[in-house]
Amino acid sequence: MQTILGSGGVVGNELAKSLAEYTDKIRLVSRNPEKINEGDELMSADLLDTTSVDKAVEGSRIVYVTIGFKYQLNVWRASWPVLINNVIDACMKHDAKLVFFDNIYMYDKDYLDGMTEETPINPPSKKGLVRADVYKKIITKIQEQKLTALIARAADFYGPGTHGVSMMTETIIKPLSNGKRANLMGSAKRVHSYTYTPDAGKATALLGNTEDAYNQVWHLPTSSEQVTGEQFVNKIAAELGVSPKFTVVSKAMLKFIGIFSPIMREMPEMLYQYQNDYRFDSSKFEKRFNMEPISYDQGIKNVLESDFS
């Protein structure tokens, strides 16, 4: 049995599709799970409840964590430590391998221009501190040889069906498709990497089903093309056949918008990711598995055809 904790989100759904290549025993766990594959086993559970997590993990050979809590610092602080403690304890108890889908919030902001699996851990934000703590809990158990696990890390992501969760979709694609100006966070001239969600799902499934991939950190396949915010606007506008207009959103503007928008209220501390070049290096994965990430041109075209045609 291969189990996805936090199914139903964009990454969880892509992962479930890809896992069907490896097994016909897939368990999807969330508050209100829905089948992705015909044979999926569904389990409703509160992943902050120890007993529920234990039951969800029982009988699993591999457990994937793809849950995405509400993007609010107080929710993260309250939920992530409980969730990861529950998952680690259950995996150790039931001898299940753990695959944790992660982001780059814990990386030192002075090393964003060429991030690898060896980039220093020095979180510059409060949300980054939360994610660094989760990472440390997993790594500690690996080092103590009490847990077999791997961390699959993605950059900011985009892809079909990413409304409400992708910065590219929300700040560039959606406004342009509605005849409005795109909103670029912090700067128009900085390079920014984005991981394509179908690539992320396929790669995470592959890692989970590769014995020698465990007890390591992996960057999921992400295009190495160096594209700035302004260049993304130009690409997307050209595909849509609209004018490539945009506004650069400053920290002061974000704080003002945050008065009316809860999610924007959370963004000022993350603005550093857009004020610096943000290049995500996935060459370790690409060389090991000979998997080439999708180009931005093709990925953007797929998103527009899927969600905005």
C-alpha positions in Angstrom: 0.0 0.0 0.0 1.2 3.5 -0.9 -0.6 6.2 1.0 -0.9 9.9 0.3 -1.6 12.1 3.4 -3.2 15.3 2.3 -4.6 14.1 -1.0 -6.9 16.3 -3.0 -4.5 19.2 -3.6 -2.8 19.9 -6.9 0.4 18.0 -6.0 -1.4 15.2 -4.3 -3.6 14.6 -7.3 -0.6 14.6 -9.7 1.2 12.2 -7.4 -1.8 9.9 -7.3 -1.9 9.8 -11.1 1.7 8.9 -11.3 1.7 6.3 -8.5 -0.7 4.2 -10.6 2.4 3.3 -12.7 3.9 1.5 -9.7 1.0 0.0 -7.7 -2.7 -0.6 -7.8 -2.8 -0.2 -4.0 -3.1 3.5 -3.4 -4.7 5.0 -0.3 -5.9 8.7 -0.4 -6.2 10.3 3.0 -7.8 13.7 3.7 -10.9 15.2 5.3 -12.9 14.6 2.1 -10.9 12.3 -0.2 -11.9 11.7 -3.8 -10.7 9.0 -6.2 -8.1 9.9 -8.8 -7.7 6.3 -10.0 -10.5 3.8 -10.1 -9.0 1.4 -7.5 -8.0 4.1 -5.0 -8.9 3.4 -1.3 -10.4 6.5 0.4 -9.9 7.3 4.0 -11.3 10.4 5.7 -9.1 11.6 8.5 -8.0 14.5 10.6 -4.3 14.5 10.2 -3.8 16.5 13.4 -5.3 13.6 15.3 -2.7 11.0 16.4 -5.1 8.1 16.2 -6.3 9.0 12.8 -2.8 9.3 11.4 -1.8 6.0 13.0 -4.8 4.3 11.3 -4.0 6.0 7.9 -0.4 4.8 8.0 -1.1 1.3 9.2 -0.5 -1.2 6.4 1.4 1.3 4.3 4.8 0.5 2.7 5.3 4.1 1.6 3.7 7.3 3.0 3.7 10.6 1.0 3.0 13.9 2.8 1.6 16.5 0.4 -0.8 18.4 2.7 -1.0 22.1 2.3 -2.2 24.0 5.4 -4.0 27.3 5.1 -1.3 30.0 4.2 -1.3 31.7 7.5 1.5 31.8 10.0 -0.6 31.1 13.0 -2.1 28.0 11.3 1.4 26.8 10.3 2.8 27.2 13.8 -0.1 25.3 15.3 -0.4 22.6 12.7 2.9 21.6 11.2 4.7 20.4 14.4 1.6 18.3 15.3 1.3 16.8 11.8 4.9 15.9 11.4 5.2 14.4 14.9 2.1 12.3 14.2 3.5 11.1 10.8 7.0 10.3 12.0 5.7 8.3 15.0 3.3 6.4 12.8 5.8 5.6 10.1 8.3 4.4 12.7 5.7 2.3 14.4 4.4 0.6 11.2 7.8 0.5 9.5 6.7 2.7 6.6 9.0 4.8 4.5 8.3 8.5 4.4 8.4 10.8 1.4 7.9 14.4 2.4 7.0 17.0 -0.3 8.8 20.2 0.7 9.5 23.8 -0.3 12.6 26.1 -0.1 11.5 28.4 2.7 14.3 27.3 5.0 17.1 28.2 2.6 19.4 31.1 3.4 18.3 34.1 1.4 21.9 34.9 0.4 22.0 31.6 -1.5 18.9 31.7 -3.6 20.8 32.2 -6.9 21.6 28.6 -7.6 19.9 26.6 -4.9 21.0 22.9 -4.6 20.3 20.2 -2.1 23.4 21.5 -0.2 22.1 25.1 0.2 22.6 26.3 3.8 19.6 26.1 6.1 19.0 29.6 7.6 15.4 30.6 7.3 14.8 34.3 6.8 11.1 34.3 7.5 8.8 33.1 10.3 7.2 30.6 7.9 10.6 29.4 7.0 11.4 28.7 10.6 8.3 26.4 10.8 9.4 24.5 7.7 13.0 24.2 8.9 11.7 22.7 12.1 9.8 20.1 10.1 12.9 19.3 8.0 15.1 18.9 11.2 12.6 16.5 12.8 12.8 14.2 9.7 16.5 14.5 9.3 17.2 13.8 13.0 15.2 10.5 12.8 17.0 9.5 9.6 20.4 10.2 11.3 19.3 8.2 14.3 18.4 5.3 11.9 14.9 5.2 13.3 13.2 6.3 10.0 13.7 5.7 6.3 12.7 8.9 4.5 13.4 11.3 1.7 12.6 14.9 1.1 11.4 16.0 -2.3 11.7 19.7 -2.6 10.1 22.0 -5.2 10.4 25.6 -6.2 7.3 27.8 -6.4 5.0 25.8 -8.7 2.6 26.3 -11.5 0.5 23.9 -13.6 -3.0 23.0 -14.6 -5.5 23.5 -11.8 -3.3 25.7 -9.6 -5.9 28.4 -9.0 -5.4 29.9 -5.6 -2.1 28.1 -4.8 0.3 29.2 -7.6 1.9 32.7 -7.5 2.4 32.5 -11.3 -1.2 31.7 -11.9 -2.6 34.2 -9.4 -0.4 37.2 -10.1 0.4 36.8 -13.8 -1.8 34.4 -15.7 -5.2 35.1 -14.2 -5.0 39.0 -14.4 -3.7 38.9 -18.0 -6.4 36.5 -19.0 -9.0 38.9 -17.5 -7.6 41.9 -19.4 -5.9 43.3 -16.4 -2.3 44.1 -15.5 -0.1 41.3 -14.1 1.3 41.9 -10.6 5.0 41.2 -10.1 6.2 40.8 -6.6 9.2 43.0 -5.7 10.9 43.2 -9.0 10.4 42.7 -12.7 14.1 42.0 -13.5 14.9 39.1 -11.2 15.0 35.5 -12.4 12.5 33.1 -10.8 12.2 29.3 -11.1 8.9 27.5 -11.1 8.3 23.7 -10.9 5.6 22.3 -13.1 3.2 20.3 -11.0 2.8 17.3 -13.3 6.6 17.0 -13.3 6.6 17.2 -9.5 4.0 14.4 -9.2 5.8 12.1 -11.6 9.2 12.7 -10.0 7.9 12.3 -6.4 6.4 8.9 -7.3 9.6 7.9 -9.0 11.6 8.8 -5.9 9.3 7.0 -3.6 9.7 3.8 -5.6 13.5 4.0 -5.9 15.2 2.2 -3.0 18.5 4.1 -3.2 16.8 7.5 -3.3 16.0 7.4 0.4 17.7 9.2 3.3 18.5 12.1 0.9 17.1 15.5 -0.1 16.1 15.8 -3.8 15.2 18.9 -5.9 12.4 18.0 -8.2 12.9 18.6 -11.9 12.6 22.2 -12.7 13.5 24.1 -15.9 16.9 25.7 -15.8 15.8 28.5 -18.1 16.6 31.9 -16.6 13.4 33.9 -17.0 12.6 37.1 -15.2 9.2 38.2 -14.0 8.9 40.6 -17.0 9.9 37.8 -19.4 7.2 35.6 -17.9 4.6 38.3 -18.5 5.8 38.6 -22.1 5.5 34.9 -22.7 2.1 34.5 -21.1 0.7 37.7 -22.8 1.9 36.5 -26.2 0.1 33.2 -25.7 -3.0 35.0 -24.7 -2.7 37.6 -27.4 -2.9 40.5 -25.0 -0.7 43.4 -24.1 2.1 42.5 -21.6 1.2 45.1 -19.0 2.3 44.7 -15.4 2.7 46.5 -12.1 5.6 45.9 -9.7 4.2 45.4 -6.2 6.3 46.8 -3.4 6.2 45.8 0.3 4.2 48.9 1.2 1.6 48.0 -1.5 1.4 44.4 -0.2 0.7 45.6 3.3 -2.1 47.9 2.0 -3.6 45.1 -0.1 -3.3 42.8 2.9 -5.9 44.9 4.7 -8.4 43.5 2.3 -6.8 40.2 1.3 -5.8 37.7 3.9 -3.4 35.8 1.6 -1.6 39.0 0.6 -1.3 39.9 4.3 1.1 36.9 4.6 3.3 37.9 1.6 5.5 40.8 2.8 7.9 38.5 4.7 8.3 36.3 1.6 9.0 39.2 -0.7 12.8 38.5 -0.5 12.2 35.6 -2.9 11.2 38.0 -5.6 13.7 40.8 -4.9 16.6 38.4 -5.5 17.4 36.0 -8.3 15.8 32.7 -7.4 17.3 29.8 -9.4 16.4 26.3 -8.4 19.0 23.6 -9.5 17.5 20.1 -10.1 20.5 18.7 -11.9 21.1 16.0 -9.2 17.6 14.5 -10.0 17.9 15.0 -13.8 21.3 13.2 -14.0 20.2 10.3 -11.7 16.9 9.7 -13.5 17.5 11.1 -17.0 14.3 13.1 -16.7 14.2 16.5 -18.5 11.8 19.1 -17.0 9.2 20.7 -19.2 10.1 24.0 -20.8 8.3 27.1 -19.6 6.9 27.8 -23.0 5.2 24.3 -23.2 4.2 24.4 -19.5 2.5 27.8 -19.9 0.8 26.7 -23.1 -0.6 23.6 -21.2 -1.9 25.7 -18.3 -3.6 28.2 -20.7 -5.2 25.4 -22.7 -6.3 23.5 -19.6 -7.6 26.4 -17.5 -8.0 29.6 -19.6 -9.2 28.5 -23.0 
